[in-house]
Amino acid sequence: MSRILLNRIFGRETTSMCNFCNKKIRRSLSDNKKSIIKPAVQQREYAFFHRVLESLPQNRSLAFAYGSGVFKQDGQSWTRNSMSDFIIVTDDPLKWHKENLRQNPAHYPSAMRYLGHEAIARLQTDFGAKIYFNTLIPFEDGKIKYGVISTEDLIVDLLEWKTLYVSGRLHKPVNILEIDSSNQTLKQGLRANLIYALHAALIQLPSSFQEEDLYLALAGISYTGDLRMLIGEDKNKVSNIVTAQGELFKHLYSKSLATLSDRVHVSDGTITQDTSEEGRYHQLTMLPSTLKRKISEKWNKEGRELDLEEVFLKAIKDPTLTTKIVREGIQTIVQESSSPQAIKGIITAGPLKTVQYSVAKLKKMFKSMK
């Protein structure tokens, strides 16, 4: 998608995404007594995150911290040994890994050090979700994990939902630490990703619901179809995120939600929306291109040959069917990227760290099932 087209869709002014988690949020979600959302708690001081970045190569177009090591999740205890997660976005993965191998060779397993930066960069960009992770890295009094993705691959994911891996992570609150303010396509992609997420979530919700229901739908998009949710993840992960981070969700989506005011209305924590056939059709047309394609493929898999408009016109006749085809489309995208990414993770982590990481995840899963 060209920058000109982006400007036509979203306007010339793009709100900087690096402020949404760096401001202290004082407003409560609503006065609704049924809400279980709690004030957001940041686990680490900002100086810690920036010290992590200082230990890594520069050449970054975007860097953000995320996960339970950054913001509290309900039901999750946190200690100084808890892992803090980061995503590093770079214009040149080959150059970045070459420099990181020089600066931090111990971050890579021995096999990857032996293969060298060219093989690491190819593994990153050619397989799975186009991201390379180094995990369980000791740093000061804790541990860190960081993933590296190219700027080009991230922008494609934001604008098209090609893998829904990093774009899906950005549907939830993160702490953006750095952003290249001159890269307008990246900034507009970040904004587009949030608007796509709103359309995908709203189409799965009824005509009236609570704000918390919207945040649960938004947080759940990137986990739909993820095999890790079957084994290896906290079964209450989505609700834990929303319960503890509701105010951050409100702040993250408030401006994007306001752009939908002709069809979506928010009042005292209750959201109402147009769920007529015309309203559902509009929501479907506003979804990203990869999701539209997956919906069409799913619909036509039994020999039908309907174009996308015909698929949408048939699906909107039944709200349940509309929701079903969107969920199945999302599920397909997530499965196609997360499964090979999980296999790639075994290679990039090495056998020892794979066992350590898996055991920690399984402990969380079993704890959530009690």
WOWOSUL-V848114 format. One record per pair of residues at least 24 apart in sequence whose C-alpha atoms are under 7 Angstrom apart, sorted by sequence separation. I is the first residue (numbers start at 1). J is the second residue. If there is no record, write none. Layout:
# WOWOSUL-V848114
i->{I,I}
j->{J,J}
This chain:
# WOWOSUL-V848114
i->{63,64,94,97,63,43,44,62,63,108,167,171,216,43,62,94,107,215,42,43,60,61,93,42,43,60,61,41,42,60,61,107,159,295,41,59,60,155,158,281,295,40,158,159,129,155,159,215,295,158,281,294,129,280,291,57,277,291,277,57,57,56,171,172,171,168,169,168,93,165,88,92,164,211,83,84,85,86,87,88,89,90,91,210,211,81,82,83,84,85,86,87,88,89,90,91,210,211,80,81,82,83,84,85,86,87,88,89,90,195,209,210,80,81,83,89,194,209,208,209,208,207,208,207,207,207,173,173,172,203,173,203,199,199,200,199,61,196,196,196,224,225,224,225,66,226,65,66,225,226,64,65,224,225,64,65,64,222,226,227,63,64,63,64,63,62,63,62,61,62,61,204,203,232,161,160,162,233,159,160,161,232,233,160,161,232,234,235,233,234,233,236,232,235,234,235,21,21,22,21,18,18,18,75,74,73,74,73,74,164,74,163,164,16,73,163,72,14,14,163,3,40,37,38,39,40,37,38,39,36,37,38,40,38,39,40,129,37,128,129,128,128,129,133,128,134,135,133,134,128,29,136,29,28,29,21,20,20,31,32,30,30,109,29,109,109}
j->{87,88,118,121,88,69,70,88,89,134,193,197,242,70,89,121,134,242,70,71,88,89,121,71,72,89,90,71,72,90,91,137,189,325,72,90,91,186,189,312,326,72,190,192,163,189,193,249,329,193,316,329,165,316,329,96,316,330,317,99,100,100,218,219,219,221,222,222,150,222,146,150,222,269,142,143,144,145,146,147,148,149,150,269,270,141,142,143,144,145,146,147,148,149,150,151,270,271,141,142,143,144,145,146,147,148,149,150,151,256,270,271,142,143,145,151,256,271,271,272,272,272,273,273,274,275,248,249,249,280,252,283,283,286,287,287,151,286,287,288,330,331,331,332,174,334,174,175,334,335,174,175,334,335,175,176,176,334,338,339,176,177,177,178,178,178,179,179,179,180,180,323,323,358,288,288,290,361,288,289,290,361,362,290,291,362,364,365,364,365,365,368,365,368,368,369,173,174,175,175,176,177,179,240,240,240,241,241,243,333,244,333,334,187,244,334,244,187,188,337,185,244,242,243,244,245,243,244,245,243,244,245,247,246,247,248,337,246,337,338,338,340,341,345,341,348,349,348,349,344,246,353,247,247,250,248,251,252,268,269,268,269,348,269,349,350}
